């Protein structure tokens, strides 16, 4: 998985990863897959409500304009 996320990171302008688990303040990316992917993720966002999707909608134009890259 790490090699594929690293490859995606080289090909993509920015990686936005959404997870319903992120909505929990106690969430930590501890599973093996997330530990491997985490260094390549530019934006880790919650994905368990309509508000979370609205935040992604607000982020996307910033990524296109170059002002929202981590």
C-alpha positions as CSV (number, residue, x, y, z in Angstrom):
1,X,0.0,0.0,0.0
2,X,2.8,2.4,0.9
3,X,4.3,2.2,-2.6
4,X,1.0,2.9,-4.2
5,X,0.2,5.9,-2.0
6,X,3.7,7.2,-2.6
7,X,3.2,6.8,-6.3
8,X,-0.2,8.6,-6.1
9,X,1.5,11.4,-4.1
10,X,4.0,11.9,-6.9
11,X,1.2,12.0,-9.6
12,X,-1.4,14.0,-7.7
13,X,-1.3,17.6,-6.8
14,X,-2.7,16.9,-3.4
15,X,-4.2,13.8,-1.6
16,X,-7.4,14.4,0.3
17,X,-8.3,11.4,2.4
18,X,-11.7,11.2,4.0
19,X,-12.6,8.9,6.8
20,X,-15.7,8.7,9.0
21,X,-13.4,7.7,11.9
22,X,-11.7,11.1,11.7
23,X,-14.9,12.7,13.2
24,X,-13.9,11.2,16.6
25,X,-11.5,13.5,18.4
26,X,-9.8,10.4,19.8
27,X,-9.1,9.0,16.4
28,X,-5.4,8.3,15.5
29,X,-4.3,6.7,12.2
30,X,-2.9,3.6,13.9
31,X,-3.8,0.8,11.6
32,X,-1.0,-0.5,9.4
33,X,-2.5,0.9,6.2
34,X,-3.1,4.3,7.6
35,X,0.4,4.4,9.2
36,X,1.8,3.7,5.8
37,X,-0.4,6.1,3.9
38,X,-0.4,9.0,6.5
39,X,2.9,10.6,5.5
40,X,1.6,11.1,1.9
41,X,-1.8,12.5,2.9
42,X,-2.1,16.3,2.5
43,X,-5.6,16.6,4.0
44,X,-7.2,14.0,6.4
45,X,-10.8,15.0,6.8
46,X,-13.9,13.6,8.5
47,X,-16.5,12.0,6.3
48,X,-19.5,11.3,8.5
49,X,-21.9,14.2,7.9
50,X,-23.1,16.6,5.3
51,X,-21.0,19.3,6.9
52,X,-17.9,17.3,6.3
53,X,-18.7,17.1,2.6
54,X,-19.4,20.9,2.6
55,X,-15.9,21.4,4.0
56,X,-14.4,19.3,1.2
57,X,-16.4,21.4,-1.3
58,X,-14.8,24.5,0.3
59,X,-11.3,23.0,0.1
60,X,-11.3,21.9,-3.5
61,X,-11.3,25.4,-5.1
62,X,-8.4,26.3,-2.8
63,X,-6.5,23.2,-4.0
64,X,-7.1,24.2,-7.6
65,X,-5.9,27.8,-7.0
66,X,-2.9,26.6,-5.1
67,X,-3.8,28.2,-1.7
68,X,-4.9,25.0,0.2
69,X,-1.9,22.6,-0.3
70,X,-0.5,21.5,3.0
